[in-house]
Amino acid sequence: IISRKLDIEFYIRSRVDTLNEEIIGKLKEAGCKRIQLGVESGSPRILKLMNKGIIIDQIKYTAGLVKKYNIPLYADFMLGYPTETKEEIEQSIRFAIDIDPDYAQFGVTMLFPKTKIYENALKSGFLKEDFWRKVTLHPDPDITYPIASERYSKEELEKMQYKAHLRFYFRPAFLIKKLYKIKNLKELKRQAQAGLKLLLKG
């Protein structure tokens, strides 16, 4: 892209441990307008269970590099991983606020086929049957995916998810930063609608 002088914009998704300053600098030069990182958790124990191969300081360092080059940073987090406690979910929320990405997404962890946590759920008896085999044989448009947490219900996790988004997006520091970046009334309206939509989810 750089050598051919292509005037394009693009977004990327990446692991924390595949980026360094040289790569981020080249991404910026090439026209990258967003980097989305799979952070997943602010709990060292949960990161280890996930086999992410990354540590908290590594995430902080990479997030800091992305900010240094002024590329919008998106961070994805998973809530309700097997054995995860409310205290560890709280760690993730606080960590998201600490690294302060431009956007944070908190998702409820689901059991998807061929994943380690799905296989473990079958072996332990947490799942009473092969859910995805049943769905394959008898498709249902109103399917409800099985959650991964054995501690909390789907409703409890969705409440935690809602509160996590509120705490992240309605911080005074975050709101001031957003207002500072707004360039016109159209953008202000779009941001206001997004905020209202988030509030109404509760």
Contacts in CASP RR format, 6 or more apart in sequence:
PFRMAT RR
TARGET T0000
AUTHOR 0000-0000-0000
METHOD contacts of the structure
MODEL  1
IISRKLDIEFYIRSRVDTLNEEIIGKLKEAGCKRIQLGVESGSPRILKLM
NKGIIIDQIKYTAGLVKKYNIPLYADFMLGYPTETKEEIEQSIRFAIDID
PDYAQFGVTMLFPKTKIYENALKSGFLKEDFWRKVTLHPDPDITYPIASE
RYSKEELEKMQYKAHLRFYFRPAFLIKKLYKIKNLKELKRQAQAGLKLLL
KG
1 8 0 8 1.000
1 30 0 8 1.000
1 31 0 8 1.000
2 26 0 8 1.000
2 29 0 8 1.000
2 30 0 8 1.000
8 31 0 8 1.000
9 31 0 8 1.000
9 32 0 8 1.000
9 33 0 8 1.000
10 30 0 8 1.000
10 31 0 8 1.000
10 32 0 8 1.000
10 33 0 8 1.000
11 32 0 8 1.000
11 33 0 8 1.000
11 34 0 8 1.000
11 35 0 8 1.000
11 36 0 8 1.000
12 27 0 8 1.000
12 32 0 8 1.000
12 34 0 8 1.000
12 35 0 8 1.000
12 36 0 8 1.000
13 35 0 8 1.000
13 36 0 8 1.000
13 37 0 8 1.000
13 38 0 8 1.000
14 35 0 8 1.000
14 36 0 8 1.000
14 37 0 8 1.000
14 38 0 8 1.000
15 37 0 8 1.000
15 38 0 8 1.000
15 54 0 8 1.000
16 37 0 8 1.000
16 38 0 8 1.000
16 39 0 8 1.000
16 52 0 8 1.000
16 54 0 8 1.000
16 58 0 8 1.000
16 59 0 8 1.000
16 62 0 8 1.000
17 53 0 8 1.000
17 54 0 8 1.000
17 58 0 8 1.000
17 62 0 8 1.000
19 35 0 8 1.000
19 62 0 8 1.000
19 65 0 8 1.000
19 66 0 8 1.000
20 65 0 8 1.000
21 65 0 8 1.000
21 68 0 8 1.000
24 35 0 8 1.000
24 65 0 8 1.000
24 66 0 8 1.000
24 68 0 8 1.000
24 69 0 8 1.000
24 71 0 8 1.000
25 69 0 8 1.000
27 35 0 8 1.000
27 69 0 8 1.000
27 71 0 8 1.000
28 69 0 8 1.000
28 70 0 8 1.000
28 71 0 8 1.000
32 71 0 8 1.000
33 71 0 8 1.000
33 72 0 8 1.000
34 71 0 8 1.000
34 72 0 8 1.000
34 73 0 8 1.000
34 74 0 8 1.000
35 66 0 8 1.000
35 71 0 8 1.000
35 72 0 8 1.000
35 73 0 8 1.000
35 74 0 8 1.000
36 73 0 8 1.000
36 74 0 8 1.000
36 75 0 8 1.000
36 76 0 8 1.000
37 59 0 8 1.000
37 62 0 8 1.000
37 63 0 8 1.000
37 66 0 8 1.000
37 73 0 8 1.000
37 74 0 8 1.000
37 75 0 8 1.000
37 76 0 8 1.000
37 101 0 8 1.000
38 75 0 8 1.000
38 76 0 8 1.000
39 59 0 8 1.000
39 63 0 8 1.000
39 75 0 8 1.000
39 76 0 8 1.000
39 77 0 8 1.000
39 95 0 8 1.000
39 96 0 8 1.000
39 99 0 8 1.000
40 46 0 8 1.000
40 47 0 8 1.000
40 50 0 8 1.000
40 52 0 8 1.000
40 76 0 8 1.000
40 77 0 8 1.000
40 78 0 8 1.000
41 47 0 8 1.000
41 50 0 8 1.000
41 52 0 8 1.000
41 77 0 8 1.000
41 78 0 8 1.000
41 81 0 8 1.000
41 84 0 8 1.000
41 88 0 8 1.000
41 91 0 8 1.000
41 92 0 8 1.000
41 95 0 8 1.000
42 56 0 8 1.000
42 59 0 8 1.000
42 77 0 8 1.000
42 88 0 8 1.000
42 91 0 8 1.000
42 92 0 8 1.000
42 94 0 8 1.000
42 95 0 8 1.000
42 96 0 8 1.000
43 84 0 8 1.000
43 88 0 8 1.000
43 91 0 8 1.000
43 92 0 8 1.000
44 55 0 8 1.000
44 56 0 8 1.000
45 88 0 8 1.000
46 81 0 8 1.000
46 84 0 8 1.000
46 88 0 8 1.000
46 92 0 8 1.000
47 53 0 8 1.000
47 54 0 8 1.000
47 55 0 8 1.000
47 56 0 8 1.000
49 81 0 8 1.000
49 82 0 8 1.000
49 83 0 8 1.000
50 78 0 8 1.000
50 81 0 8 1.000
51 116 0 8 1.000
56 95 0 8 1.000
59 95 0 8 1.000
59 99 0 8 1.000
60 98 0 8 1.000
60 99 0 8 1.000
63 73 0 8 1.000
63 75 0 8 1.000
63 99 0 8 1.000
63 101 0 8 1.000
64 99 0 8 1.000
66 73 0 8 1.000
67 73 0 8 1.000
72 102 0 8 1.000
72 103 0 8 1.000
73 101 0 8 1.000
73 102 0 8 1.000
73 103 0 8 1.000
74 101 0 8 1.000
74 102 0 8 1.000
74 103 0 8 1.000
74 104 0 8 1.000
74 105 0 8 1.000
75 96 0 8 1.000
75 99 0 8 1.000
75 101 0 8 1.000
75 103 0 8 1.000
75 104 0 8 1.000
75 105 0 8 1.000
76 104 0 8 1.000
76 105 0 8 1.000
76 107 0 8 1.000
77 92 0 8 1.000
77 96 0 8 1.000
77 104 0 8 1.000
77 105 0 8 1.000
77 106 0 8 1.000
77 107 0 8 1.000
77 164 0 8 1.000
78 106 0 8 1.000
78 107 0 8 1.000
78 108 0 8 1.000
78 109 0 8 1.000
79 89 0 8 1.000
79 92 0 8 1.000
79 106 0 8 1.000
79 107 0 8 1.000
79 108 0 8 1.000
79 109 0 8 1.000
79 157 0 8 1.000
79 160 0 8 1.000
79 161 0 8 1.000
79 164 0 8 1.000
80 89 0 8 1.000
80 108 0 8 1.000
80 109 0 8 1.000
80 147 0 8 1.000
80 148 0 8 1.000
80 149 0 8 1.000
80 151 0 8 1.000
80 152 0 8 1.000
80 157 0 8 1.000
81 109 0 8 1.000
81 117 0 8 1.000
81 148 0 8 1.000
81 149 0 8 1.000
82 109 0 8 1.000
82 117 0 8 1.000
82 120 0 8 1.000
82 121 0 8 1.000
82 148 0 8 1.000
82 149 0 8 1.000
82 150 0 8 1.000
83 150 0 8 1.000
83 151 0 8 1.000
84 109 0 8 1.000
84 149 0 8 1.000
84 151 0 8 1.000
85 151 0 8 1.000
86 152 0 8 1.000
86 160 0 8 1.000
89 160 0 8 1.000
89 164 0 8 1.000
92 106 0 8 1.000
92 164 0 8 1.000
93 106 0 8 1.000
93 164 0 8 1.000
93 167 0 8 1.000
93 168 0 8 1.000
96 104 0 8 1.000
96 106 0 8 1.000
96 164 0 8 1.000
96 168 0 8 1.000
97 167 0 8 1.000
97 168 0 8 1.000
97 171 0 8 1.000
100 173 0 8 1.000
100 174 0 8 1.000
104 165 0 8 1.000
104 168 0 8 1.000
104 169 0 8 1.000
106 161 0 8 1.000
106 164 0 8 1.000
106 165 0 8 1.000
106 168 0 8 1.000
107 161 0 8 1.000
108 147 0 8 1.000
108 154 0 8 1.000
108 157 0 8 1.000
108 158 0 8 1.000
108 161 0 8 1.000
109 117 0 8 1.000
109 147 0 8 1.000
109 148 0 8 1.000
109 149 0 8 1.000
110 145 0 8 1.000
110 146 0 8 1.000
110 147 0 8 1.000
110 148 0 8 1.000
111 117 0 8 1.000
111 118 0 8 1.000
111 121 0 8 1.000
111 127 0 8 1.000
111 131 0 8 1.000
111 145 0 8 1.000
111 146 0 8 1.000
111 147 0 8 1.000
111 148 0 8 1.000
112 118 0 8 1.000
112 132 0 8 1.000
112 145 0 8 1.000
113 132 0 8 1.000
117 148 0 8 1.000
118 127 0 8 1.000
118 132 0 8 1.000
120 126 0 8 1.000
121 127 0 8 1.000
121 146 0 8 1.000
121 148 0 8 1.000
122 130 0 8 1.000
126 150 0 8 1.000
127 146 0 8 1.000
131 146 0 8 1.000
135 143 0 8 1.000
144 154 0 8 1.000
147 153 0 8 1.000
147 154 0 8 1.000
147 157 0 8 1.000
149 157 0 8 1.000
152 160 0 8 1.000
162 201 0 8 1.000
162 202 0 8 1.000
165 198 0 8 1.000
165 201 0 8 1.000
166 198 0 8 1.000
166 199 0 8 1.000
168 174 0 8 1.000
169 175 0 8 1.000
169 195 0 8 1.000
169 198 0 8 1.000
178 191 0 8 1.000
182 188 0 8 1.000
182 191 0 8 1.000
END
